[in-house]
Amino acid sequence: GYIYDYEIFTRFFEKAYRTVLAESQSVFFTEPAIHRKENRVKLAETMFENFDFSQMFVCKSPVLSSFSCGKSTCLVFDSGE
């Protein structure tokens, strides 16, 4: 979904980072198909400035749906939020 308040997101992610991800060097996010580039840039800034990740990958949810079915190309109908 969308991140509307990055301050709240950062506080939430800090807890996950300290308890689960502290040893990780990379992070993977999914995003809706209609996400704007500005949202992706803000997410990257937040991850690299506030946490010690060396790598970050963001992928559209419909692309992952296609790959999960073993298809590199297909038509994905994405409804809802």
C-alpha positions in Angstrom: 0.0 0.0 0.0 0.9 3.6 0.2 3.0 5.2 2.9 1.2 8.4 3.9 3.3 9.4 7.0 7.0 8.5 6.7 7.6 9.5 10.4 5.2 6.8 11.6 6.6 4.3 9.0 10.1 5.0 10.1 9.2 4.4 13.8 7.4 1.1 12.8 10.3 0.0 10.7 12.9 0.8 13.4 11.3 -1.8 15.6 11.3 -4.4 12.9 14.8 -3.5 12.0 16.1 -3.9 15.6 14.2 -7.2 16.2 14.4 -9.0 12.8 16.5 -7.3 10.2 19.5 -6.1 12.1 21.9 -8.6 10.5 20.5 -8.0 7.0 22.4 -6.0 4.4 19.5 -5.7 1.9 15.8 -5.0 1.9 13.0 -5.9 -0.6 9.8 -3.9 -1.0 6.7 -4.4 -3.2 4.7 -1.5 -4.4 1.3 -1.0 -6.2 1.3 -0.8 -10.0 0.2 2.9 -9.8 2.9 4.0 -7.4 4.6 7.3 -8.4 8.4 7.7 -8.7 8.3 10.3 -6.0 7.1 7.7 -3.5 9.8 5.3 -4.5 12.5 8.0 -4.1 11.2 8.9 -0.7 11.2 5.3 0.4 14.8 4.9 -0.8 15.9 8.0 1.0 14.3 6.8 4.2 15.9 3.4 4.0 19.4 4.6 3.1 19.5 7.6 5.5 17.9 6.0 8.6 19.0 2.3 8.3 22.3 0.6 7.4 21.2 -1.2 4.3 23.6 -1.6 1.4 21.0 -2.7 -1.1 17.3 -2.1 -1.7 15.0 -3.6 -4.4 11.5 -2.4 -5.2 9.2 -4.4 -7.4 5.6 -3.9 -8.6 3.2 -6.4 -7.1 1.7 -7.5 -10.5 5.2 -8.4 -11.8 5.7 -10.6 -8.7 2.3 -12.2 -9.3 3.3 -13.0 -12.9 6.6 -14.5 -11.8 4.9 -16.6 -9.0 2.9 -18.3 -11.8 6.1 -19.0 -13.7 5.4 -16.5 -16.4 7.7 -13.7 -17.5 4.9 -12.1 -19.5 1.1 -12.2 -18.8 -1.9 -10.1 -18.2 -2.5 -9.4 -14.5 -5.8 -8.0 -13.3 -5.2 -6.1 -10.1 -8.3 -4.9 -8.3 -8.7 -3.1 -5.0 -6.1 -1.3 -3.1 
